[in-house]
Amino acid sequence: MDAQVWDQVVTLHGRVENELAKALQRHHGIGLSEFRALCRLSRADDGELRMQELADLIGLNQSSVSRLVARLEAAGFTRRDLCANDRRGVYTVITDQGRTAVDDASPTYHETLSRSLDDASTDPRVSALVATLRTEAPVA
């Protein structure tokens, strides 16, 4: 039973992630991981997170998040800052340009997510999962 449910989750996840990634790239020239990182940074205290914390929040390993942050910096969306208390600690800080990118891309993200879930709700392989996800109370 668990394997069948997990297969549905993987199928739905892959389908929605693909649609989100295509829409963000097509309309805003940013990848899905970049968008998620910018969203997390925009909601963080002072707009900054330690690299490892960002990696944990968006589901990437340390090496992948380092490459991601390098791309965000090159685009002017973030900058790095050293921790005042621990000079070995590195923070990623969202810039005004990064906040603008999040604001511009958020409607596309949310519209694409809703449309993808609407489409998936008609697929018998994942329709029950979509219905369950949409009726469960959001996690705080």
Disulfide bonds with the S-S distance in Angstrom:
none
